[in-house]
Amino acid sequence: MSPVLSLKGIYKTFNAGTVNEKRAVDGIDLTLEDGDFVTVIGGNGAGKSTLLNLIAGVYTPEAGTIELDGVDITNLPEHRRARLLGRVFQDPMMGTAATMEIEENLALAYRRGKPRGLRRGISAAERELYRERLATLGLGLEDRMTSKVGLLSGGQRQAITLLMATLVKPELLLLDEHTAALDPKTADKVLSLTDEIVRRDGLTTLMVTHNMRNAIEYGNRLIMMDSGRIVADIRGEEKRNLDVRDLLEKFNIESDRMLLSE
């Protein structure tokens, strides 16, 4: 059985041949098995978001291959990958259409990969599905389905984006520091919802975070990146026994390079 995600010898350089040349991803090999929930930690410029953008098709590597469920997608355009991937960005404004109603946003996500555009109206069965899924968020949004998304708070919008990304089970869920723009209480709520959805639906997930405590608490694997390379891949009992101090000492990381807030 093929792994869900396989990266082999991936390189990505920005501004090649100039004084600003930057090797953002430097020979990465990475495999995710079905149901893996991998957190990715590293300092600024470590290559975390570039890695996600390579998987999503925003960038094309200059070397290496990317396979999803055994299919080579290295050169597949971003829009062709969109139906296979769920993605939640750092900015709560990016994942939703502000001028559309909650249920219309969910309908767009539900029909992803199907003929474009909204059909006339939303069926009663669809509306009931959206109401049930919204209720699982515990935010009361199931009673506000015709509200414009632009009227919601950042946390509410991010929760809806998370729901949209997983409404149709993706082959792979990509979370790019998706709670970094939220206040701590709201971030904790969205992370808890994330963990609940990932566990419930058995989603294969890659979550980039600056927060080492979150990286340790969530998922079954922790990957640390530095200078475009994977310098640690921790799982099983070793991950369960990790704490922030151990991680800092073990890998000689300066604490001010990470956000260590609770």
N, C-alpha and C positions, 0 to 999 in steps of 0.2 A: 504494500500500500504506500503510495507516494505521500510525502509530507505535504501539509497545506501550503507552506511557503518554503522556498529554497533559494537562497542567494549564494552565488559562487563567484569569488574573485571580483567583487564589485569595487570599481574606482570611479570617483567623480572629482574633477578639478574645476574650479572657477577661475576666470581671468587667466587662462593658460598663456604662458609666454610673455606675461607682463610683470611689472614690479609688484602687482597685487595678486599674483598667482597664489591660490590657496587649494591645497589638497584636502577636500572636505570629507571624503570617504576613501579610505586607504586599504583596499584589499580585503573587504569584509566577506566572510563566509558565515551564513546563518541559516538554520533550519528550524521551522516551527511545526510541531506535530498537531494533529487534530485536538482542539480543546486547550492548547497551551495559552496561558495568560501571562505574557512577558512584559515586565516593566523595564524601561530603558532610562538609565540615569547617566549624567555626565555634566561637566561644566559648560559654560558658554563656548560655542565654537567646537564642541566635541564631535559634531556631525549627526546629532540625534534627529533633528527635523529634516536634514538633508536625506537621511536614510528613509524616513517615511515618504518624502516627496519622490524619491526614486521608486519606491514600491507603488506609489499612487500614479506614477507616470508623469508627474510634473517635470521631472528631469529624466534624461536618458543617460545611463552610465557610459563612459568611454571604453570600459572593459568589463567583462563579466556577464553573467546571466541571472535572470530573475524568473522563477517558475512558480505558478500558482496552481495547486492541484495537478501537478505534473505537466502543465502546459506552459511553454515558454512565452512570457509576456514582456520580455525585455524591451522590445520595440513597439509594443502595443500602445496606441495613443491614449491619453488620459481619459477621454470621454468613452472609449471602449472598455476601460477597466472599471468605470464608475458603477456599472451594474453588478460587479463582482465584489466591490469593496464598500464597507460602511466607514465613514470618516467624520470625526468631530474635531473642529479646529479650536485654537486658543480663544479666538474672538467670537463671543456669542452671537454677533451680528452676521457672521459668515454662513451659518448653516441653515438659515431660514429666510423666507421672503416676508419682509416686515409689513407690506401692504396687503398681504393675503391673510385670510382667517386661519385659525389653528387647524381646522379640519381640512382646509384646502392644502395647507403645507403637508399634512399627513397623507393626503390623497396623492400628491406629487411623488412622495417617497414610496408609497404603496405600489404605484404604477411604474416605478423605475424599471427601465429595460423593456417596457411595453410601449405600444404606440404613443407618441408624444401628445401632451396636452390633456386637459381635464375633459372627461366626457360630460355630457349635460347632467349636471347635478351629481350628487353623491348618493349611492344607493343606501337603503336602510340597513342592509347587512354590513356595508362598509362603515357607516356611521356608528353602528353598535360596536364593531371591532375597535374603532378609534377611541370610543368612549371607554371601553374595557381597558385598553392599553394606557390611556391617560390616567385612569383611576389608579393604576399600579404605581404611578409616580407619587401619589399622596400629596399633591399640590392643589387639588380642587379644580384642575383644568378641564376635567370631564364635563363640568357645568358651564364652561366658557368656550365651547368649541367654535362659536361664531365670532369670537373676539379677534381683532387684528393682532398678529404676533408682535408688531411694533409697539404695542401698549404694554407688553409684559416686561418683567424685570430680566436682568442678564441671566440670573440663575434659572428662571422659568424657561427662557429661550434655549439655554444650554440643555436643559432636561428634555425639551421637545426635540432639539437637534439629535440628542442621543437616541430618543425614541424613533425618530425618522431614520437614523442610520441602521437601526436594528429591526425595523418593522417587517421588512423582508430579510430573512436571515442571510447576512453576507458571508462570502467565503472567508473574509478576513476583516476584522474591525481595527481601524487605525485611530488612535486617540493622541492628538498632538498637544500636550500640555493643556488639556481641555478644561481644567479648573483654575488655571493660573490667573485669569482675569477676574475671578470671583472672590468675594470676601470669604474669610476662613470658614464661617458657619455654612454658607451656601456651598462652598467647595466640598466640605465634608458630606453634605447631603447628595451632591451630584456624584461624588465618588462612591458613596454607598449604593446609589441607584445603579451606577455602572457595574459594580461588583455583583449586584443582584441579577441584573439582566444577563451578564456574561455567564454566570453560574447556571441560571435557569435555562438558557438557550444553548449552553455548551459552545459558546463562541470562541473561535481562535482569535486572540487579541494581542496587539502590540501597543503599549501605552508609554509614551514619552512623558517624563516628568522631571522637574528640577528638585522636587521634594524627596529627600532620601527616606524619610519616614514613610511616605506613601509608597515609594518603590519597594520598601521592605514589607509593608503590611499587605499589599495587594499582589495577587498573582502567584503562580507556582514557579516562576523563573525571574531572575533579575540579571539584566545585562548592563555592564558599565562600559561606557565609551570614553575614549580620550584621544584627541588628535586624529579623529577619523577611523580609529580602530576599536575593536571590541577587546577590552583588557580583562574582562571577567564575565563569566556566565555561571551564575550561582543558582542552584535548584535543590529540591528535596530537603533533607534534614538540615543541611548547611544553611539554606535560606531561612528556614523556620527559626533557627537559632541566632540569626543575625540581629544586631542592633546598630544604630548609627555610629557609635564609638568604634565598634569592631570594624565597620566598613571604612571609616576614615583612617584608622590605624593600619589596617591590613593593606590598603592600597595607597597609603601615603598621600592622601588628598587633603588639600588645604580647605578647612571648613568654610572659609569665606567664598569659595567658588560654588557653593551649593546653598539652596534655600532650605534651612533646617527648621523652619517654623512648624509648630504643632498643627 
